[in-house]
Amino acid sequence: MVALAGVAIAAGGGGSKPVTLCVQKGSGKVLLGAKGKCGKRTKKVVVGKRGPAGAKGERGVTGKVGPPGKSFEPTQPAAHEVAETVGDCSANPGTFCGTPDATGTWSPGLDFVSYRKDAAGWVRLAGNASASGSGAASQYDNAHGAIFFLPPGYRPSDGIHRFYIPQTTCHNPGSISYVDVLPNGAVKPRFDGGCVDLANVVFYP
């Protein structure tokens, strides 16, 4: 009977449902009940019923703390701040154009001027540059002047990139038509006075 009950429970899905057994009177032969019913001259026995819930077990051992997860945010390279004028700005990329004696020189405006490559390789300028000095026209006139030169690796390889920029953050803002970034690295504004906001100059070199 026990063996038959075990087969019946396994057939019934691991004991998930009660199983009806029919024990014949006299012979003791055990039959599997059909649809939970037994015939005459048999005794019905139901096995595999769900019993009452047992007591709650003890709490398991606390697992080890895993290593800290890695951030999916790409690390942004540091920006390079444009330095003060030291001489020929085309021969000294990353320095303001002008004269060392400050008779006509670019310098930071309200924010320092900087350049960097982001994690995706785009070159981004920031800050604003201010024109100063009595000899300014010879250093950065509308046709030839440059604020500074970008170093190799930060220069456009597919021609001039032109950016039309509204000047809203400079002190004493002037009328700026556009800023060009040339393949030789020159950052040249169409300049009429005041200062130049470079925050929206973004290109792929």
C-alpha positions in Angstrom: 0.0 0.0 0.0 2.8 2.4 0.8 4.6 1.6 -2.5 1.4 2.2 -4.4 0.8 5.5 -2.6 4.3 6.6 -3.5 3.6 5.9 -7.2 0.3 7.6 -7.0 1.7 10.7 -5.4 4.5 10.9 -8.0 2.0 10.6 -10.8 -0.1 13.3 -9.2 2.6 15.9 -9.5 4.9 15.4 -6.5 2.0 15.4 -3.9 0.7 18.8 -4.9 -2.9 17.3 -4.9 -4.5 14.7 -2.6 -4.6 11.2 -3.9 -7.5 8.8 -3.4 -6.8 5.1 -2.7 -9.4 2.4 -2.6 -8.7 -0.6 -0.2 -10.7 -3.7 -1.0 -12.4 -5.2 2.0 -11.2 -8.7 2.8 -8.3 -9.0 0.3 -6.7 -5.6 1.3 -5.8 -4.9 -2.3 -5.2 -1.2 -2.9 -6.5 0.4 -6.1 -6.1 4.0 -7.3 -9.4 5.8 -7.1 -10.9 7.1 -10.3 -11.5 10.8 -10.1 -11.4 10.7 -6.3 -14.1 8.1 -6.0 -14.1 4.4 -4.8 -16.5 1.6 -5.6 -18.6 -0.6 -3.3 -16.9 -3.0 -0.9 -13.8 -0.7 -0.7 -12.6 1.7 1.9 -11.6 5.2 0.7 -8.2 6.4 1.9 -6.9 9.9 0.9 -3.2 10.6 1.1 -1.0 13.6 0.2 -3.1 16.2 1.9 -1.4 19.4 2.9 -0.7 19.4 6.6 -0.6 22.4 8.9 2.3 24.9 8.5 5.4 24.1 10.5 7.2 26.4 12.8 9.3 29.2 11.3 12.9 28.1 10.7 16.0 29.9 12.1 17.4 32.9 10.2 20.2 32.0 7.8 23.7 33.3 8.0 24.1 36.8 6.5 26.0 36.6 3.2 29.1 38.6 2.4 28.8 42.1 1.0 29.7 42.2 -2.7 32.2 44.5 -4.3 31.0 48.0 -5.2 29.4 48.3 -8.6 31.1 50.1 -11.5 29.6 53.3 -12.7 28.3 53.4 -16.2 29.0 57.1 -16.5 32.1 57.7 -18.6 34.9 59.6 -16.9 35.1 63.1 -18.4 38.7 64.2 -19.2 39.9 67.4 -17.4 39.7 70.7 -19.2 42.8 72.7 -20.2 42.7 76.3 -19.2 44.0 78.8 -21.7 47.1 80.5 -20.2 48.2 84.1 -20.4 50.0 85.5 -23.4 53.7 84.5 -23.6 54.6 85.4 -27.2 53.5 84.1 -30.6 50.2 82.3 -29.8 50.3 80.2 -33.0 53.6 78.8 -31.8 52.3 78.4 -28.3 48.9 76.6 -28.5 46.7 77.0 -25.5 47.8 80.6 -24.7 45.9 83.8 -25.4 46.9 85.8 -28.5 48.3 89.3 -28.0 51.4 91.1 -26.8 53.1 90.2 -23.6 53.2 93.9 -22.6 49.4 93.9 -22.7 49.0 96.6 -25.4 46.6 94.3 -27.2 45.7 91.1 -25.5 43.0 88.6 -25.0 42.3 87.5 -21.4 39.5 85.7 -19.5 36.2 87.5 -19.2 33.8 86.5 -16.4 34.8 82.8 -16.8 38.1 81.2 -17.6 38.5 80.0 -21.1 39.2 76.3 -21.5 39.1 73.4 -24.0 38.7 69.7 -23.5 37.7 66.5 -25.3 34.7 64.7 -23.8 34.5 60.9 -23.4 33.1 60.6 -26.9 35.9 62.6 -28.5 34.1 65.9 -29.1 36.1 69.1 -28.5 34.3 71.5 -26.2 35.2 75.1 -25.4 34.1 77.0 -22.3 34.2 80.4 -20.7 34.5 83.8 -22.4 37.4 85.9 -23.6 37.7 89.6 -23.2 39.6 92.0 -25.5 41.7 94.7 -23.9 44.6 97.1 -24.5 45.1 100.2 -26.6 46.8 98.2 -29.4 44.1 95.6 -29.7 43.2 96.2 -33.3 46.6 95.0 -34.5 46.3 91.8 -32.6 42.7 90.8 -33.2 41.0 92.7 -35.9 37.9 91.4 -37.7 39.8 89.8 -40.6 42.9 88.2 -39.0 42.6 88.1 -35.2 42.5 84.9 -33.1 41.7 84.4 -29.4 44.0 81.4 -29.1 45.2 78.3 -31.0 44.1 74.8 -30.1 46.9 72.2 -30.0 47.1 69.3 -32.5 44.5 66.7 -31.8 41.9 69.4 -30.9 41.7 70.9 -34.4 39.1 70.3 -37.0 40.3 68.0 -39.9 37.4 68.8 -42.3 37.7 72.5 -42.8 36.5 75.6 -40.9 33.8 75.2 -38.3 31.7 78.3 -37.8 29.5 78.9 -34.8 26.9 81.7 -34.5 26.7 82.5 -30.8 24.4 84.8 -28.9 26.4 86.9 -26.5 24.5 87.0 -23.2 27.0 86.2 -20.4 29.8 88.6 -21.2 30.4 91.8 -19.3 29.9 94.8 -21.7 28.8 92.4 -24.5 29.6 93.5 -28.0 28.1 92.5 -31.4 29.5 89.1 -32.3 28.5 87.6 -35.6 30.3 84.3 -35.4 33.3 82.3 -34.1 35.4 80.2 -36.5 37.6 77.3 -35.6 40.2 76.8 -38.3 42.1 73.6 -39.3 45.3 75.2 -37.9 43.7 75.5 -34.5 42.9 79.2 -34.6 39.8 80.3 -32.7 38.8 83.5 -34.5 35.7 85.6 -33.8 34.0 88.1 -35.9 34.7 90.7 -33.3 33.3 94.2 -32.8 34.1 94.9 -29.1 33.4 93.6 -25.7 34.0 89.9 -25.1 33.3 86.6 -26.8 31.3 83.7 -25.2 32.7 80.3 -26.3 30.4 78.0 -24.3 28.6 76.7 -27.4 31.6 75.9 -29.5 31.5 72.1 -29.9 32.8 70.1 -32.8 34.3 66.7 -33.7 38.0 67.0 -34.7 
